[in-house]
Amino acid sequence: MRELFLLDDGVVFLNHGSFGACPTEVLAAQHAWQHVMESNPVEFLGRRSAELLAAARADLAAYVGANPTDLVFVANATTGVNTVARSLELGPGDEILTTDHEYGACDATWEWVAERTGARVVRVSVPLPFQRGQLADHVLGAASPRTRVLTLSHITSTTALIFPVSEVCSRARELGILTLVDGAHAPGHIPLDLGALGADFYTGNCHKWLCAPKGAAFLWARSEHHERLQAPVVSWGYHGEVDTHAGFDAFTGETTLERRLQWQGTRDPSAFLAVPAAIDFLSRHGWEQRRPECHAMAAETRVRIDALTSLAPICGDDDAGCMIAAQLPPGDPEKLRAALFERFRIEIPITIHGDLRLIRVSFHLYNTPSDADALLAALSSLLAAGI
């Protein structure tokens, strides 16, 4: 499958989780949309884009188990988190409940909101090794009568854990707490049924495991919350009017969610429009059948790393998907990452969680067991050298 991507043949690429990797044919689909747009930008953006984006949303909604009217495209999951966080009416003393496994950019978002509203971020430490069955009790045990929103990852970034978000959302709803799930790593990585998941808000990237072009993501919201969401950029949709002389119907949209969030001024929608091509690519190349194989490669690689380091696993095989994290001996994460790339041409993240140094390994269509073999050989050499 490697030849279907533009990845450098000289690099062992084990970091799909950071920014994804887009297949050549999906990029071609994006470029084709750009050519259509530039053939008549006024017609495309002003009169055609609403219909085209609606069709792309419908395909994506079917893939993630959602009603198309509850979903809108955004540039990335961080934008989705920001949109929800800035839209909530929080005040002094209100609490934002989260965990210590969240993505740093989203942590920064909630801290920013707390500073400006007087709310407080309550960050629950989720201990390792991970105990899936205890997560809901552990996190919601920190809730109080002032807890207004609970935000957590579906698949954590640094530790690569799959959180049981459906159970957590169900329990939070019983307590009257809103839930926002950061699903940056979930679409394409694990099966999704947003209609059944139980969250109030869900945001996910299409440019990671779904292999769409960079800058393609979505925000989903339960229908009763559409009115409370405010766009990061206020534009034409807030007027609900079109320029009748130009006939720019793309500026309005059919729903409140679409009117407020889809048109953010002039921007290139080609990444959004190429999402159906990415879904089709994965389908035709057997990703549903290949995904369990990638999970198995990830699980085996974790076992091999744990054996190499003699350190305990941070989770069980069922707690992660096609991306795993494993403990490494203490040391400088950047020094090891640089050595893996510069000496062995292995692209992989080395991170810190608390006082643990972790390596995170991703497997997608283009990876093979030989990639894991190369990683283990390089790690063995570098760790033996004290790096």
N, C-alpha and C positions, 0 to 999 in steps of 0.2 A: 504493500500500500504506500510505501514511502514515495514512490514516483508520482503519486497523485497530489503531493504537497510540494511547496517551494523550499522546504527545509534544506539547509546546507548539508550536503552529503558528508562533509568532514566533521560534523558535530553529532554527538550522541545526545539527542534531545529528549530529556526526561522532565521537562518543565511545562507541559501543556497547561497545567493549572494556572499559571500566572496570566498569560494573555491569549492562550489558545494557539491554534495554527490553522490557517484557512486553506482549504483545498484550491488548487489551481482553477478548477471549473467553477467554483463558487465565486472566486474573485472575478472570473470572466463574466459571470452573471451580473455582478455589481457594476463592472465596467460597461456592460451593455446598457444598463439603466442610465449610467452617466452619459453615454452617447445619445440616448434618446432625449434625456433632459437638455443637453446642450444643443440639440437640433432645433429646439424651440423652448427656451427656458420659461417663457411666460405661459405658454400653453401647459407645459408639464407641471410646473410648480403651482400655478394659479388655478388651473382648471382640471388637471388630471390626477394630481397627487393624492387628493382625498380618497378617490375611488381605488387607486392602486394600493395605498396604504391600508385601506379597509380589507382588501383581498389578502394582503400579506398578514394582517392581524388575524384574519379568520384561519389561515393555515397554522399560524403559531398557536392560536387558542386551542385548536383541535389537538395539537401535539402536547400541550401542557394541561389539558383537561379544564378548559375555562370557557366562559361565554365571551365572545369577541367584544361585546360592549363593555366588559369589565376590565379590559386590557388596553394599554397604550404603549407605544414605543418610547423609550428613552435611550440616551447614549450609553449608559452603563448602570450597574446596580448601585453605585455610589450616588448617582443622580436620583435614582428611585428612593433611596434612604433619605436623602436630603429633602426631596419633595414631601415625603410624609412627615419627617421630623419638623420641618418649618411650618407645616400646615396645622399641626395639632395646637389646640389652645391650652397651653400649660401656664401655670402660675407659680408664685412663691410657695415652696413647701411640697409641691407635687413631685412625684418620684418616677424616674425612668429606670426600669429594671432591665439588667442585661447580664452578660457573663464576661469572664476574663479570657474568652477564646474568640472574641470578635475581631473583625478586620479593623486595622488601625485608622483608616480614613473614616470609617463609620463611627468609631469611638470619638474621633475629633468632631464629627458632626453633632453628636449628642452633647458633648461638652460645650460646644458653641451655643447650642440651643439652651442648655441649662444656664449658662452665664447670662444670657439675655432675657430669660423668663423668670429666673429665681428658682427654677426646678432643680432637683438633685439627681445625679446619676448614681444608682446603686448597682455596683458591679459584684456579682456573685462569683466566687472562685469555684470552678469545677475541677475537682482533683483528678490526677492521673495515677494509676491506670483508670481509664474511663469505665464507669458503671452505668450503662444505658438505662437500666430499670430504675435508677435512683435520681435521674436528672430532673424530672418534673417536680418531685417532692423537694429536691435540693434547691432548685431555682425559685419555685413558688413559695417555699418556706421563708424566703426573704421579702415577700410581698407584704404590704401594709395597706391600711385604708387610704393612704395617699398615693398608692401606685396607680398611675394613669395608663402607662404603656409598657409592654414587655417587648424587647427586640432581641432577637438571637439569630444565629446562622443556621441554615439547613445543613450545609457542609462547611465546617470551620476552615479558615484559610491556613493558619500555621500548623495546626494539629491534625487536619484532614479527617475530622470525626463527623460522622453522620448523626446529627441530633434528632431525637424522636419528636419532631416539631408538632406533629398532629396531636399527640398526647398533651404536650405542653400548651398548645393553643386551646384545646378543649377545656383543660383545667383553668386556664386564664379567663376564658369566656364565662365560666361559672362564677368567677370572682368579679366580673364586670371590668376586666382589664383588656384594653386594646392590644393587639399583637401585630407586629411587623416582622416578617421573616426575610432575612437577607439570604436569598438563594443564588448568590453570585456563581457558585460552582455547580448548581443542581441541574439546570436544563440540559438534557442530553447525557448527563452523567448518571442520573437515577430516574426511574419513571416518576412522572408528576401527574397529579390529579388535583389541581388547585381548587376546584369546586368542592371537593371532599376533604381537603386538608384542614380547613377550619380557621385559617388565619383571617385577620381583617385586611391586611395588606401583605403583598408578596412582590418582591422584585428579584429578577434573575438576569444574568448575562446570556446572550446568544452567541457571543464571540469566543467563549471558552469551549466547553465540551460539545456544544452544538455546531461549532466550526463555522459560524457565520463571520462576515468581515468585522473588523474592529469598529466599535462604536454602535453596536446593535445589542439592545437589551430591552426589557419591558418592565412596566409597573402594573400590577394587578390590584384591584380593590373591590371589596364587596360593594354591591350596588348602593347600599344605604350610606356608604362613606364618600361617594363621588362628589357631593356638594362641598364637603369640607376640604377637599384637596385643592391647593393653590399652586400654580405653575411657578417654577423658578424665574421664568421670564414672562411678564404679562404682555400679551400681544392681541391680535385681532379677535381671537375667540371670545375674549371677555366682553366685547361689544355685541357679539352675535349678529353682526352685520357684514355684508359684503360690499365691495366696491362695485356698484351696479353697472358702472360704465365698462369696467374691465371684466366683470363676471367672475371674480376670483372666489369661487365657492369653496376652495380648499382652505380658506381662512376661517371657516366656521365649524363645520363638522356636525354630526348627527346627535351627539350626546354631550353632556356637560364635561365628562372626562376628555373626550376628543377635542372639544372646543378649547378647553383651557390648556391642555398639555401637548397636543400633537403639533400645533403650529407655534414654533418658538422663534419666529423671524426666519429670514432666509437661511437655509442650511441644506446640505446634501442628504437626501433621504435614501440614497442608493444602498447603504448597508442594511437598512430596514427592509427594503424591497428584495434583497438577496437572501433573506432568512428562509423563505420557502425552498430556494435552491439548496441551502445547507441541509434542511430537513430531508429533501429528496436524495441528496448525496449520501447521507448516512443510511437511509433506507435501502438504497440500491446496493450499497457496499456492506450490507449485513451487520450494521452496528449492533442491533438488538441481539444477534447471536455472538458477536465478537466481544461485547461488553463483559459477559461473565469470564471470558478468557483473560481480558485485561485485569479484571478484579483478581483472578487467580494469580496472575503474574505479580501484581502488586503485593498480595498477601505472602507469596513465596519470597519475594524480595525483602519484605520486612523480617521474615523469619531468618533469612540469611544475614541480614545486617545485625539483628539481635545476637545471632550466634557469633558473628565476628567481634562484636563489642562486649559480649557477655552482659549486656544490659537488658533490663526487663522491658517487655512490650508496653506501649502506652494504651493499647486497646486490643480487642479481639478482632478476628477476621471479619465478622459481620458488622463491625462498627465503622468500617471504611468501605469505599468503593474502588474506583480505578486509580485512586490517589491515596498514598499512605505516608505516615510520618513515623520515624524511628529515632530513638535516642542515640546520641553520639557522646563520646567522652568530652568533658569540659574543654573549651578552647575557643579560639577566635573564629566566629562563623564566616566572616568575610575572607579571612586568610584561606580557609579550607575551600570555600566556594571558588575563589580565584585560582587556587592551585588545581582544582578539578577541571576548570575550563582551560587554563593556560597550558597545563602539562598534558592533559588527557582529552581535551576538547569535549568535555561532558558539561552540558548546560543543566544545572539543577540548583535549587535553592537550599541554603543552609541558614537556619533561623534560630531565634531564641524564644522560648516560652517559659516565663518565670526564670528559674535557674537552670533550665534544661537547654542543651544545644540539640537541635533536631535537624534531620535531613528529610525533605519531602520529595517523594518519587511519584511521577504521573505516567500512566500508560494509556495510549490511545491507539487508533487503527494502525498507525505506522510503526509502532514499537514492537520489538521481538525479544525473546529471551536473551539474545546476544547483547542487547543494550544493558540488561541487568548484569550480565557477566562482566561487561566492561566496567560498570560502576563498582562492582564488588572488588575487582582486581585493583582499581585505582584507589578505592577507600582503604583497602588493606595496606597498600604501599604508603599512603599519606598518613594514616593513623599510626603506623609503625614508626614513621619518622617524627611523630609527635606534633603533627599539624592539626 
